[in-house]
Amino acid sequence: MNISEVKKVLKEHEIAPLKRFGQHFLIDSNVAGKIVNSMEFFPKDRVLEIGGGLGALTSVILKKGGRLEVCEIDRKISDILEERFSGDKNFKLSKGDFMDYKFPVSGKKEYKVISNLPYYLTSSIIFTLIEARRHISEAVLVMQKEMAERIAAKPATPEYGAITVKVNLFCSVKKLFDISKNVFYPRPEVESAAVRFCFPEKPNYYVKDMAVFDLLVKKGFSQRRKQLGKILSGIDKRVDPAAILSGIGLDRTARIEELGTADIVKIANCLKGR
């Protein structure tokens, strides 16, 4: 749908985009195709779309033969999706909030997820997907460009932070491409980007105690310029920071913002070991 078609459909159904749902409808079919084509799926795969909108991604997925389930919270938007796609045998609509979505108990990685995310729910949805990772092999998500750069950031960059480390613990991430704010209606104030998440069978790193890991990441990145030796002393005064850090090849003057997820996990596991 182009912008004229989108406005026409919204007018016919007496719908105004809702800020509380973060609705910005995709109006460029080329961009929709690019997003969908970033994710490889086969007829056996189950594709879950979070928030179908007016069907920009939905229509492309169905044309490619995907078995698609759309989770849509907006009742009026759900009605439009039913009107457009209910005749397609590969289309299923789940009306309700994705945060309440129940994956099958099988535990098989049969799902691939795609979404033009509401900006204000990006972090919550990403961590919900991480919690459901035993069901999901891959996700392609459109989000605020700033968030995409934070999630895919490298150590020792301004964007690198706690969310980068936590996401990389469970999945591999790649920022795919930027998306202009001009291809959405209503036009958002910021640019967007598409990001691919790949969920392995097991987490990328073994963490002995997630509470210790979370505490280290939280305290470390809240004082990102502080030397790790001082941060470790603040977490547990019984530890010898120099011994822990030298044991994994680091100096006590190192800072958490300089370290990759692997080294942060090693430090957390040493703390747990004590």
VENSULPE-V921873 format. One record per run of one state. SS is the DSSP state (2 for helix, 1 for strand, 0 for the rest). FROM is the first residue (numbers start at 1). LEN is the number of residues. If there is no record, write none. Layout:
BEGIN
SS_FROM_LEN / SS_FROM_LEN
END
This chain:
BEGIN
0_1_2 / 2_3_10 / 0_13_6 / 2_19_3 / 0_22_3 / 1_25_2 / 0_27_2 / 2_29_9 / 0_38_8 / 1_46_5 / 0_51_5 / 2_56_8 / 0_64_3 / 1_67_6 / 0_73_2 / 2_75_11 / 0_86_5 / 1_91_5 / 0_96_2 / 2_98_3 / 0_101_10 / 1_111_6 / 0_117_2 / 2_119_13 / 0_132_1 / 2_133_3 / 1_136_9 / 2_145_7 / 0_152_10 / 2_162_9 / 0_171_1 / 1_172_8 / 0_180_1 / 2_181_3 / 1_184_2 / 0_186_6 / 1_192_7 / 0_199_11 / 2_210_13 / 0_223_4 / 1_227_1 / 2_228_8 / 0_236_5 / 2_241_7 / 0_248_7 / 1_255_1 / 2_256_3 / 0_259_2 / 2_261_12 / 0_273_2
END
